[in-house]
Amino acid sequence: MIKKSIFSLFAVLFSLSIAAVTHTISSPDGKLIVTIHDDNGQPTYTVSYAGKQMLTPSALGLRADIGDFTHSLTLKGTEETKIDRTYLMSRTKTSKVHFVANQLQLSYENKEKNTLTITFCVSNNDIAYRYTLHRPTKDNPKCAVIYGEGSSFNFPEKTTTFLSPQAIPMTGWERTKPSYEEEYTADAPLTAKSKYNVGYTFPCLFKIGTDGWVLVSETGVTSKYCGSRLSDYEIGKGYTIAFPQKGENNGMGSEYVGMALPGSTAWRTITVGSTLKPIVETTIPFDVVDPLYIPSISYQPGRYTWSWLIWQDHSVNYTDQVQFIDLAAEMGYEYCLVDGLWDKQIGWEKVKELAHYALEKGVKLLLWYNSNGWQNDAPQGPRNIMNNSIRRKQEMAWMKSIGVKGIKVDFFGGDKQETIKLYEDILSDANDYGLQVIFHGCTLPRGWERMYPNYVSSEAALASENVIFTEYHARREGFELTMHPFCRNTVGSFDWGGVILNRYLSRDNKSRHQRFTSDIFELATAIVLQTSINCIALQPNNLKELPDFELDFLRQIPTTWDEVRFLDGYPGRYIVLARRHGDNWYIAGLNGTDKEKQISLDLPMFAGKQVKYYTDTKKKKDELLPPSTLKTLNVGKDGKVRITMQPMGGVILTNN
């Protein structure tokens, strides 16, 4: 009887050991640990950092027409490798990246003996994982339809969120949503429902307790996959990967993914830290992807002027555009953007004249285009060009012939594989004609700066036009621009759409509502917000209104960076970071609150040096905005300084 009991106990323990098989992969420094569990055929993973749990058991898996890979899986083998490579980038936050990581591949079989590989790549503060679906041996199909992923992100109970909701398809202005232009909510409860009950756009930021941060996003999305988002939170399950909504693209195209076999999904990315430093400085969107084609020319970074932001639709005429070309030339800027409706209000022949005039002034034109003709009702033209391969190439050949150097393409509204293919086709064709590309009314870029060498940036957020449209958003500019360095802009280049210097948001600079941020705040956004071709939304009147030192700063501001360092901040409240361009450092701070902010900074790059110090003085009762001033600051040998940012104000320190 005793022997039988012992045998039964061994049988139970053996079965439990089989059911609870785990594999662990850690970062090179050993602080970030991912544990993959195999609980009775259900693969899950957990994440800890510096001994603190950051993600609780979260599901893995994939659902396809050739089989379900979310349960009843058998682990058939593992393979561990090390990654150590260096690559260069010219279009994002860091020009040279040394990527060191550990990689673990786990091969699973489902009940039908078909194979799925899950690849985890773990560096010191980042995790990337993806699925590779292999050809089944039975009937040997060479393609599959992916219905969805089991991928989830489950957090400890004491977690708060910093999220932007996804919108319902074919809603909003001229049925152009979703366009990633919803408002962020900061410090929200984990269990809060999204505004439209369809989840959240990437990237998604989470605060774990009092001293943990996690950023969730995705990268490596090409025409071979779709863009995704996070679902609403479900207790016990967390957030899951959600595919595009069926109604996107006016209902045309599948919400699923068509995949040739073998084929891989996009990468799910998780950035983890005890502070916000790894969140702001992460390069994971680019670490796990590679360039997809060779640039046809050497694409040039720079600054552009833009009439539409303040002067709006009526300014898209020949005479007004000449003024903004002259403004760009006066400031030494490389580009001028001619916005929508130029096809009717200027015309192709006059745009050709305008392009030649700009070239004589040392300025190149960027031209606006509508992305579609049937996906939504956005009326601005030119339409029915960028969504047609024949017409698109004809137009790009014309642009090349007259010296146009880039395009801004607007109004996409969706993440279906068909829409991602349109982004890719526009980028690839544009490269053939030496054109750089900015996207607006669009989805988040997902590693595109590295993948597509002529890609510049995307809007993919509630951007500057809303500051113009309503006083409500003008008052919230400080909140938005101290949120994006931790969320939207940390994973991809961001065309916010302008350093705004008009005091009133109108052409005469006297009417409509005022700007609520200081001049130094606005100047500092040119450093805080990263994009290789940046909009400096000066107006011709600003040349006579602004202090010379502000204009001098804007004449020499760079748009490409060799290094970034997070110094201090909190999402939606304030941000201080350092960027290096060559030998010159720029320390930029934004205060998005209505309270004065004093901060102590450690600036070893300035130790024992005298630097320029741009700051605001206290606003008096009769002043609309605080006056700005330029001082010199002697930094001690220890590199420590104390700065003060006025309400909705900013600071800049530079050795340039």
C-alpha positions as CSV (number, residue, x, y, z in Angstrom):
1,M,0.0,0.0,0.0
2,I,2.9,2.3,0.9
3,K,4.7,1.4,-2.3
4,K,1.5,2.2,-4.4
5,S,1.2,5.6,-2.7
6,I,4.8,6.4,-3.4
7,F,4.4,5.4,-7.0
8,S,1.3,7.6,-7.3
9,L,3.2,10.5,-5.7
10,F,6.0,10.2,-8.2
11,A,3.5,10.0,-11.1
12,V,1.8,13.2,-9.9
13,L,5.2,15.0,-9.4
14,F,6.4,13.8,-12.9
15,S,3.2,15.1,-14.5
16,L,3.5,18.4,-12.8
17,S,7.1,18.8,-13.8
18,I,6.1,18.2,-17.5
19,A,3.2,20.7,-17.2
20,A,5.3,23.4,-15.6
21,V,8.4,23.4,-17.9
22,T,10.0,26.9,-18.0
23,H,12.7,28.5,-20.0
24,T,14.4,31.7,-19.0
25,I,16.2,34.4,-21.1
26,S,17.9,37.3,-19.5
27,S,19.4,40.6,-20.7
28,P,23.2,40.8,-21.0
29,D,23.4,42.7,-17.7
30,G,21.1,40.1,-16.0
31,K,18.6,42.6,-14.7
32,L,15.8,42.0,-17.2
33,I,14.5,38.4,-17.1
34,V,11.8,36.8,-19.3
35,T,10.5,33.5,-18.2
36,I,8.5,31.4,-20.7
37,H,6.1,28.9,-19.1
38,D,4.6,25.9,-20.8
39,D,1.5,25.2,-18.6
40,N,-0.3,22.2,-20.1
41,G,0.3,23.3,-23.7
42,Q,-0.5,27.0,-23.1
43,P,2.7,29.1,-23.6
44,T,2.9,32.2,-21.4
45,Y,5.6,34.6,-20.3
46,T,6.4,36.8,-17.3
47,V,8.9,39.7,-17.1
48,S,10.9,41.0,-14.1
49,Y,13.4,43.8,-13.9
50,A,15.9,44.3,-11.0
51,G,13.9,41.7,-9.0
52,K,10.6,43.5,-9.5
53,Q,7.7,41.8,-11.5
54,M,6.7,44.0,-14.4
55,L,4.4,41.6,-16.3
56,T,2.5,38.8,-14.8
57,P,1.6,35.7,-16.8
58,S,0.8,36.8,-20.3
59,A,-0.4,34.7,-23.2
60,L,1.5,33.8,-26.4
61,G,0.3,32.3,-29.6
62,L,-1.2,32.7,-33.0
63,R,-4.5,31.7,-34.8
64,A,-4.5,30.9,-38.5
65,D,-6.6,29.1,-41.1
66,I,-4.0,26.2,-41.0
67,G,-4.3,25.8,-37.3
68,D,-4.6,27.2,-33.8
69,F,-1.3,27.8,-32.0
70,T,-2.7,29.3,-28.8
71,H,-3.2,26.1,-26.8
72,S,-2.5,22.4,-26.8
73,L,1.1,23.1,-27.9
74,T,4.1,20.8,-27.4
75,L,7.5,22.3,-27.0
76,K,9.8,20.5,-29.4
77,G,13.1,22.4,-29.0
78,T,14.9,25.6,-28.1
79,E,17.9,27.4,-29.5
80,E,19.9,30.2,-27.8
81,T,22.1,32.7,-29.7
82,K,23.8,36.0,-28.9
83,I,23.4,39.2,-30.9
84,D,26.2,41.8,-31.1
85,R,26.1,44.3,-33.9
86,T,26.6,48.0,-34.7
87,Y,24.5,50.0,-37.1
88,L,24.2,53.6,-38.2
89,M,21.1,55.7,-38.5
90,S,20.7,59.3,-39.7
91,R,17.0,59.9,-39.1
92,T,16.3,59.2,-35.5
93,K,17.5,59.9,-31.9
94,T,20.9,58.2,-32.1
95,S,23.3,58.1,-35.1
96,K,25.2,54.9,-34.0
97,V,23.8,52.0,-32.1
98,H,25.6,49.1,-30.6
99,F,22.9,46.4,-30.1
100,V,23.8,43.6,-27.8
101,A,21.1,41.0,-26.9
102,N,20.4,37.4,-26.0
103,Q,18.0,35.5,-28.3
104,L,15.9,32.4,-27.6
105,Q,13.9,30.5,-30.2
106,L,11.2,28.1,-29.0
107,S,9.6,25.7,-31.5
108,Y,6.1,24.4,-30.7
109,E,3.9,21.8,-32.4
110,N,0.1,22.0,-32.3
111,K,-2.3,19.0,-32.3
112,E,-1.9,18.7,-36.1
113,K,1.9,18.5,-35.8
114,N,2.3,21.9,-37.5
115,T,5.1,24.2,-36.2
116,L,5.3,27.7,-34.8
117,T,8.5,29.3,-33.6
118,I,8.5,32.0,-31.0
119,T,11.6,34.2,-31.0
120,F,12.5,36.3,-28.0
121,C,15.2,39.0,-28.3
122,V,16.2,40.5,-24.9
123,S,18.7,43.4,-24.5
124,N,19.4,45.4,-21.3
125,N,16.0,47.2,-21.1
126,D,14.1,45.9,-24.1
127,I,12.2,42.8,-25.2
128,A,11.1,42.0,-28.7
129,Y,9.2,38.9,-29.7
130,R,7.6,37.6,-32.8
131,Y,6.1,34.4,-34.3
132,T,7.3,32.5,-37.4
133,L,4.7,30.1,-39.0
134,H,6.1,27.2,-40.9
135,R,4.7,25.2,-43.8
136,P,2.6,22.2,-42.7
137,T,3.8,18.9,-43.9
138,K,0.3,17.6,-44.7
139,D,-0.9,18.9,-48.1
140,N,2.0,21.4,-48.0
141,P,0.1,24.7,-48.2
142,K,2.4,27.6,-49.1
143,C,0.3,30.4,-47.6
144,A,-1.9,31.1,-44.6
145,V,-4.5,33.6,-43.3
146,I,-3.7,34.9,-39.8
147,Y,-6.9,35.6,-37.9
148,G,-5.2,37.0,-34.8
149,E,-2.7,36.6,-32.0
150,G,-3.0,35.4,-28.5
151,S,-0.3,37.9,-27.5
152,S,-1.2,39.6,-24.2
153,F,0.3,42.0,-21.7
154,N,-0.8,41.5,-18.2
155,F,0.4,43.8,-15.4
156,P,0.4,43.8,-11.6
157,E,-2.6,45.3,-9.9
158,K,-0.9,48.5,-8.8
159,T,-0.4,49.8,-12.4
160,T,-1.5,53.1,-13.9
161,T,-1.7,53.9,-17.6
162,F,-0.8,56.6,-20.1
163,L,-2.8,55.8,-23.2
164,S,-4.5,57.2,-26.3
165,P,-7.8,55.5,-27.4
166,Q,-8.3,54.0,-30.9
167,A,-11.2,55.5,-32.8
168,I,-14.1,53.9,-34.5
169,P,-13.6,53.5,-38.3
170,M,-15.2,56.0,-40.7
171,T,-16.1,58.5,-38.0
172,G,-14.9,62.1,-37.3
173,W,-14.3,64.8,-39.8
174,E,-15.1,63.5,-43.3
175,R,-15.1,60.0,-42.0
176,T,-11.2,60.0,-41.8
177,K,-10.8,58.1,-38.5
178,P,-9.0,56.2,-37.1
179,S,-6.1,58.6,-37.6
180,Y,-4.2,58.3,-34.3
181,E,-5.4,61.8,-33.3
182,E,-7.1,61.1,-30.0
183,E,-6.2,62.6,-26.6
184,Y,-3.9,60.9,-24.1
185,T,-5.1,60.2,-20.6
186,A,-2.4,60.3,-17.9
187,D,-2.2,58.3,-14.6
188,A,-5.4,56.5,-15.4
189,P,-6.5,53.3,-13.5
190,L,-5.5,50.0,-15.1
191,T,-9.1,48.9,-15.4
192,A,-10.4,52.1,-17.1
193,K,-12.2,51.5,-20.4
194,S,-11.1,53.2,-23.6
195,K,-13.2,56.1,-24.8
196,Y,-14.6,54.2,-27.8
197,N,-14.4,50.7,-26.3
198,V,-12.1,49.4,-29.0
199,G,-8.8,49.6,-27.2
200,Y,-5.7,51.8,-27.5
201,T,-3.2,52.9,-30.1
202,F,0.5,52.2,-29.8
203,P,2.7,53.0,-28.0
204,C,1.2,52.3,-24.6
205,L,2.9,53.4,-21.4
206,F,2.4,51.8,-18.0
207,K,3.7,52.8,-14.5
208,I,4.2,49.8,-12.3
209,G,3.8,50.7,-8.7
210,T,6.0,53.6,-7.6
211,D,9.3,52.7,-9.4
212,G,8.6,50.8,-12.6
213,W,7.8,51.7,-16.2
214,V,6.9,49.6,-19.2
215,L,6.3,50.8,-22.8
216,V,4.5,48.4,-25.2
217,S,4.6,48.9,-28.9
218,E,5.4,47.0,-32.2
219,T,7.9,47.3,-35.0
220,G,8.8,45.7,-38.3
221,V,5.4,46.2,-39.8
222,T,5.6,46.0,-43.6
223,S,3.2,45.0,-46.4
224,K,3.6,41.4,-45.1
225,Y,1.5,42.2,-42.0
226,C,-1.0,44.6,-40.5
227,G,-0.7,47.3,-37.9
228,S,-2.1,46.4,-34.5
229,R,-3.2,48.0,-31.3
230,L,-4.0,46.9,-27.7
231,S,-7.5,45.8,-26.7
232,D,-9.3,47.1,-23.6
233,Y,-8.1,45.6,-20.4
234,E,-9.6,42.4,-19.1
235,I,-9.1,41.4,-15.5
236,G,-6.9,38.3,-15.2
237,K,-6.0,38.5,-18.9
238,G,-4.6,42.0,-19.4
239,Y,-4.4,43.7,-22.8
240,T,-4.3,41.6,-26.0
241,I,-3.1,42.4,-29.5
242,A,-6.0,43.5,-31.6
243,F,-6.1,43.4,-35.4
244,P,-7.6,46.2,-37.5
245,Q,-11.3,46.9,-37.4
246,K,-13.4,45.5,-40.2
247,G,-14.8,48.9,-41.1
248,E,-11.4,50.6,-41.8
249,N,-10.7,51.7,-45.4
250,N,-14.5,52.1,-46.0
251,G,-14.8,48.4,-45.3
252,M,-12.6,47.4,-48.2
253,G,-9.8,44.9,-47.6
254,S,-9.5,42.2,-45.0
255,E,-8.9,42.8,-41.3
256,Y,-6.8,39.6,-41.3
257,V,-3.3,39.0,-42.6
258,G,-2.3,37.1,-45.7
259,M,1.1,35.4,-45.2
260,A,3.4,33.4,-47.5
261,L,4.9,30.4,-45.7
262,P,7.2,30.3,-43.9
263,G,6.4,33.8,-42.7
264,S,7.0,36.0,-39.6
265,T,4.8,38.5,-37.8
266,A,5.7,42.0,-36.7
267,W,7.7,42.3,-33.5
268,R,6.0,43.0,-30.2
269,T,8.3,45.3,-28.2
270,I,8.4,45.9,-24.5
271,T,10.8,48.5,-22.9
272,V,11.3,48.2,-19.2
273,G,13.0,50.3,-16.5
274,S,13.0,51.5,-12.9
275,T,13.1,55.0,-14.3
276,L,11.9,56.7,-17.5
277,K,15.4,56.9,-18.9
278,P,15.2,53.6,-20.9
279,I,11.8,54.5,-22.2
280,V,13.0,57.8,-23.6
281,E,16.3,56.5,-24.9
282,T,15.1,53.1,-26.4
283,T,16.2,52.1,-29.9
284,I,14.3,48.8,-30.0
285,P,12.1,49.9,-32.9
286,F,15.2,49.9,-35.1
287,D,17.4,47.2,-33.4
288,V,15.4,44.2,-34.8
289,V,14.8,45.5,-38.3
290,D,16.9,46.0,-41.4
291,P,16.9,48.4,-44.4
292,L,14.6,47.1,-47.1
293,Y,16.1,49.0,-50.0
294,I,19.0,51.3,-50.9
295,P,18.5,55.0,-51.0
296,S,18.5,56.3,-54.6
297,I,20.1,59.6,-53.5
298,S,21.6,61.1,-50.4
299,Y,18.5,62.4,-48.6
300,Q,19.0,65.7,-46.8
301,P,17.6,66.7,-43.4
302,G,16.5,70.2,-42.7
303,R,13.8,72.7,-41.7
304,Y,10.6,73.8,-43.6
305,T,8.2,76.7,-43.5
306,W,4.5,76.1,-43.9
307,S,1.8,78.7,-44.5
308,W,-1.2,76.5,-43.9
309,L,-0.8,76.2,-40.1
310,I,-1.7,79.8,-39.3
311,W,-2.9,81.2,-42.6
312,Q,-5.0,78.1,-43.5
313,D,-6.5,77.0,-46.8
314,H,-6.7,80.5,-48.5
315,S,-2.9,80.8,-48.2
316,V,-2.3,78.0,-50.7
317,N,-2.0,80.4,-53.6
318,Y,1.0,81.5,-55.6
319,T,1.6,84.9,-54.0
320,D,1.4,83.6,-50.4
321,Q,3.7,80.7,-51.2
322,V,6.3,83.0,-52.5
323,Q,6.3,84.8,-49.1
324,F,7.0,81.5,-47.3
325,I,9.7,80.5,-49.8
326,D,11.3,83.9,-49.2
327,L,10.9,83.3,-45.4
328,A,12.7,80.0,-45.7
329,A,15.5,81.6,-47.7
330,E,15.8,84.4,-45.2
331,M,16.2,81.8,-42.4
332,G,18.5,79.5,-44.3
333,Y,15.9,76.7,-44.3
334,E,16.0,73.9,-46.8
335,Y,12.4,73.4,-47.6
336,C,8.9,75.0,-48.0
337,L,5.7,72.9,-47.8
338,V,2.9,73.7,-50.2
339,D,-0.2,72.2,-48.6
340,G,-3.5,70.7,-49.9
341,L,-5.7,72.4,-52.5
342,W,-2.7,73.5,-54.5
343,D,-4.0,71.6,-57.5
344,K,-7.0,73.9,-57.7
345,Q,-5.7,77.1,-56.2
346,I,-2.3,77.2,-57.9
347,G,-2.3,74.5,-60.5
348,W,0.4,72.2,-61.9
349,E,2.0,74.8,-64.3
350,K,2.2,77.5,-61.6
351,V,3.6,75.0,-59.1
352,K,6.3,74.3,-61.7
353,E,7.1,78.1,-61.7
354,L,7.0,78.1,-57.9
355,A,9.4,75.2,-57.7
356,H,11.9,77.0,-60.0
357,Y,11.5,80.2,-58.0
358,A,12.3,78.3,-54.8
359,L,15.4,76.7,-56.3
360,E,16.7,80.1,-57.3
361,K,16.3,81.0,-53.6
362,G,18.1,77.9,-52.5
363,V,14.9,76.3,-51.2
364,K,13.2,73.0,-52.3
365,L,9.5,72.4,-52.3
366,L,7.6,69.7,-50.5
367,L,4.1,69.0,-51.9
368,W,0.9,67.8,-50.1
369,Y,-1.2,64.9,-51.5
370,N,-4.3,63.1,-50.5
371,S,-3.5,59.5,-50.0
372,N,-6.8,58.2,-51.6
373,G,-10.0,58.7,-53.4
374,W,-12.3,56.2,-51.9
375,Q,-11.2,55.3,-48.4
376,N,-12.8,58.3,-46.8
377,D,-14.4,61.7,-47.7
378,A,-11.5,64.0,-47.2
379,P,-12.0,66.5,-50.0
380,Q,-8.6,68.2,-50.3
381,G,-6.7,67.6,-53.5
382,P,-4.7,66.4,-55.3
383,R,-6.7,63.1,-54.9
384,N,-6.8,59.8,-56.8
385,I,-3.0,59.9,-57.4
386,M,-1.1,58.4,-54.5
387,N,-3.3,55.3,-54.3
388,N,-2.8,54.4,-58.0
389,S,0.6,53.0,-59.0
390,I,0.5,54.3,-62.6
391,R,-0.7,57.8,-61.8
392,R,1.6,57.9,-58.7
393,K,4.7,57.2,-60.7
394,Q,3.7,59.7,-63.4
395,E,3.3,62.4,-60.7
396,M,6.6,61.5,-59.0
397,A,8.4,61.7,-62.3
398,W,6.9,65.2,-62.8
399,M,8.0,66.2,-59.3
400,K,11.5,65.0,-59.9
401,S,11.7,67.0,-63.2
402,I,10.8,70.3,-61.5
403,G,13.1,69.8,-58.5
404,V,10.5,68.9,-55.8
405,K,12.3,67.0,-53.0
406,G,9.5,65.5,-50.9
407,I,5.8,64.8,-50.3
408,K,3.4,65.0,-47.4
409,V,0.7,62.4,-47.8
410,D,-2.5,62.7,-45.7
411,F,-5.7,60.9,-44.7
412,F,-5.1,57.1,-44.5
413,G,-7.3,56.0,-41.6
414,G,-6.6,52.4,-40.8
415,D,-4.1,49.6,-40.2
416,K,-5.2,46.9,-42.5
417,Q,-2.5,45.0,-44.4
418,E,-3.8,46.7,-47.6
419,T,-3.2,50.1,-46.0
420,I,0.3,49.2,-44.8
421,K,1.0,48.1,-48.4
422,L,0.0,51.5,-49.6
423,Y,2.4,53.2,-47.2
424,E,5.2,50.9,-48.5
425,D,4.3,51.4,-52.2
426,I,4.4,55.1,-51.8
427,L,7.7,55.0,-50.0
428,S,9.3,52.6,-52.5
429,D,8.1,54.5,-55.5
430,A,9.1,57.8,-54.0
431,N,12.7,56.5,-53.5
432,D,12.9,55.7,-57.2
433,Y,12.3,59.4,-57.9
434,G,14.5,60.8,-55.0
435,L,11.5,62.0,-52.9
436,Q,11.3,62.0,-49.1
437,V,8.0,61.2,-47.5
438,I,6.1,62.6,-44.5
439,F,2.7,61.0,-43.5
440,H,-0.2,62.7,-41.9
441,G,-3.6,61.5,-40.8
442,C,-1.9,58.2,-40.4
443,T,-0.8,55.3,-38.3
444,L,2.3,55.0,-36.1
445,P,5.7,54.4,-37.9
446,R,7.1,51.0,-36.8
447,G,10.8,51.0,-37.4
448,W,10.3,52.8,-40.8
449,E,13.2,55.2,-40.4
450,R,15.6,52.3,-40.7
451,M,13.5,50.1,-43.0
452,Y,12.7,52.8,-45.6
453,P,15.6,55.3,-46.1
454,N,13.5,58.1,-47.6
455,Y,10.9,57.9,-44.8
456,V,11.0,61.1,-42.7
457,S,8.2,61.1,-40.1
458,S,4.5,60.8,-39.3
459,E,1.9,62.8,-37.5
460,A,0.1,59.9,-35.8
461,A,-0.9,62.1,-32.8
462,L,-3.1,65.0,-31.9
463,A,-0.8,67.6,-33.5
464,S,-0.3,71.3,-33.9
465,E,-3.3,72.0,-36.1
466,N,-5.5,71.4,-33.1
467,V,-3.7,74.2,-31.2
468,I,-5.0,76.5,-34.1
469,F,-8.5,75.1,-34.2
470,T,-9.6,75.5,-30.6
471,E,-8.5,77.3,-27.5
472,Y,-9.1,74.1,-25.6
473,H,-6.2,72.4,-27.4
474,A,-4.1,75.5,-27.2
475,R,-4.3,75.3,-23.5
476,R,-3.4,71.6,-23.6
477,E,-0.3,72.1,-25.7
478,G,1.9,71.9,-22.6
479,F,0.3,68.6,-21.6
480,E,0.6,67.0,-25.1
481,L,4.2,68.0,-25.7
482,T,5.4,66.7,-22.4
483,M,3.6,63.4,-23.0
484,H,5.0,62.6,-26.5
485,P,8.7,62.3,-25.5
486,F,7.7,59.3,-23.4
487,C,5.2,57.8,-25.8
488,R,4.6,58.7,-29.4
489,N,8.0,60.3,-30.2
490,T,10.2,57.8,-28.4
491,V,9.3,55.0,-30.8
492,G,9.2,57.0,-34.1
493,S,9.9,60.3,-35.7
494,F,7.1,62.8,-35.1
495,D,5.9,65.6,-37.4
496,W,4.2,67.7,-34.7
497,G,3.9,70.4,-37.3
498,G,5.5,73.5,-36.1
499,V,7.5,75.7,-33.7
500,I,4.7,78.3,-33.3
501,L,5.8,81.9,-32.6
502,N,2.6,83.9,-33.4
503,R,1.2,85.1,-30.1
504,Y,-2.3,84.9,-31.5
505,L,-3.3,82.0,-33.7
506,S,-4.3,84.1,-36.7
507,R,-2.8,85.6,-39.7
508,D,-3.0,89.2,-38.3
509,N,-1.4,87.9,-35.0
510,K,-4.1,90.0,-33.2
511,S,-7.3,88.0,-33.3
512,R,-8.7,84.6,-32.3
513,H,-7.3,82.8,-29.2
514,Q,-3.8,83.3,-28.0
515,R,-0.9,80.9,-27.7
516,F,-0.5,79.7,-24.1
517,T,3.1,78.5,-24.2
518,S,6.2,80.8,-23.9
519,D,8.6,81.6,-26.7
520,I,11.3,79.5,-25.1
521,F,8.9,76.6,-24.6
522,E,8.3,76.7,-28.4
523,L,12.0,77.0,-29.3
524,A,12.7,74.1,-27.0
525,T,10.2,71.9,-28.8
526,A,12.5,72.0,-31.8
527,I,14.9,69.9,-29.7
528,V,12.5,67.9,-27.6
529,L,10.5,66.7,-30.6
530,Q,12.6,64.6,-32.9
531,T,12.3,64.5,-36.7
532,S,14.9,64.9,-39.4
533,I,12.9,67.5,-41.4
534,N,11.3,69.8,-38.8
535,C,8.6,72.4,-39.3
536,I,9.5,75.8,-38.0
537,A,6.1,77.5,-38.3
538,L,7.4,81.1,-38.5
539,Q,5.3,83.7,-40.2
540,P,6.7,86.6,-42.2
541,N,5.6,89.0,-39.5
542,N,7.7,87.1,-36.9
543,L,10.9,88.4,-38.5
544,K,10.0,91.9,-37.2
545,E,8.4,90.8,-33.9
546,L,10.8,88.3,-32.3
547,P,14.1,89.2,-30.5
548,D,17.2,88.7,-32.6
549,F,18.5,86.0,-30.3
550,E,15.4,83.8,-30.9
551,L,15.7,84.2,-34.7
552,D,19.4,83.4,-34.5
553,F,18.7,80.3,-32.5
554,L,16.1,79.1,-35.1
555,R,18.5,79.8,-37.9
556,Q,21.0,77.3,-36.6
557,I,18.9,74.6,-35.0
558,P,19.9,71.1,-36.2
559,T,17.4,68.3,-36.9
560,T,19.6,65.3,-36.8
561,W,21.1,63.9,-33.6
562,D,24.0,61.7,-32.6
563,E,22.9,61.0,-29.0
564,V,20.0,61.6,-26.6
565,R,20.0,61.5,-22.8
566,F,16.9,61.7,-20.6
567,L,17.6,64.0,-17.7
568,D,14.3,64.5,-15.8
569,G,10.5,64.5,-16.4
570,Y,7.1,63.0,-15.9
571,P,4.6,62.2,-18.7
572,G,2.2,65.1,-19.2
573,R,3.9,67.4,-16.7
574,Y,7.5,68.2,-17.8
575,I,10.5,66.9,-19.7
576,V,14.2,67.8,-19.7
577,L,16.5,65.9,-22.1
578,A,19.8,66.4,-23.8
579,R,20.6,65.9,-27.5
580,R,24.0,66.0,-29.1
581,H,24.7,67.1,-32.7
582,G,28.4,66.6,-33.5
583,D,30.2,68.4,-30.7
584,N,27.3,70.6,-29.7
585,W,24.9,69.7,-26.9
586,Y,21.4,71.1,-26.5
587,I,19.6,70.7,-23.1
588,A,15.9,71.4,-23.6
589,G,13.2,71.6,-21.0
590,L,9.4,71.9,-21.3
591,N,7.1,72.7,-18.4
592,G,3.5,71.6,-19.3
593,T,2.0,72.7,-16.0
594,D,0.6,76.0,-14.7
595,K,3.2,76.0,-11.8
596,E,6.8,77.1,-11.7
597,K,9.2,74.2,-11.8
598,Q,12.7,74.1,-10.3
599,I,15.0,71.2,-11.3
600,S,18.6,70.2,-10.4
601,L,20.5,68.8,-13.3
602,D,23.8,66.9,-13.7
603,L,25.4,68.1,-16.9
604,P,28.9,66.5,-17.2
605,M,29.2,67.6,-20.8
606,F,29.1,71.3,-19.6
607,A,31.3,70.9,-16.5
608,G,33.6,73.9,-16.1
609,K,32.2,75.6,-19.2
610,Q,30.2,78.7,-20.0
611,V,27.0,78.0,-22.0
612,K,24.1,79.9,-23.5
613,Y,21.0,79.9,-21.3
614,Y,17.6,80.6,-22.9
615,T,14.9,81.1,-20.4
616,D,11.7,82.9,-19.5
617,T,11.3,85.7,-17.0
618,K,8.3,85.8,-14.7
619,K,5.1,87.0,-16.4
620,K,3.6,90.2,-15.1
621,K,-0.2,90.6,-14.7
622,D,-0.5,92.8,-17.8
623,E,1.6,90.5,-20.0
624,L,0.2,87.9,-22.4
625,L,3.2,85.7,-22.3
626,P,6.4,85.7,-20.2
627,P,9.3,87.7,-21.9
628,S,12.2,85.5,-23.0
629,T,15.9,86.2,-22.3
630,L,19.3,84.9,-23.3
631,K,21.9,84.7,-20.6
632,T,25.3,83.0,-20.1
633,L,25.6,80.4,-17.4
634,N,28.9,79.3,-15.8
635,V,28.7,75.6,-15.0
636,G,30.8,74.4,-12.1
637,K,33.4,71.7,-12.4
638,D,30.9,69.2,-11.0
639,G,28.5,69.9,-13.9
640,K,25.6,70.5,-11.6
641,V,23.1,73.3,-12.3
642,R,19.7,74.4,-11.1
643,I,17.2,75.7,-13.6
644,T,13.7,77.2,-13.3
645,M,11.0,76.7,-15.8
646,Q,8.1,79.1,-15.8
647,P,4.5,77.9,-16.1
648,M,4.0,76.6,-19.7
649,G,7.6,77.7,-20.2
650,G,10.9,76.2,-21.2
651,V,14.7,76.3,-21.0
652,I,17.5,75.7,-23.4
653,L,21.2,75.4,-22.5
654,T,23.7,74.9,-25.3
655,N,27.4,75.2,-26.0
656,N,26.7,76.2,-29.6
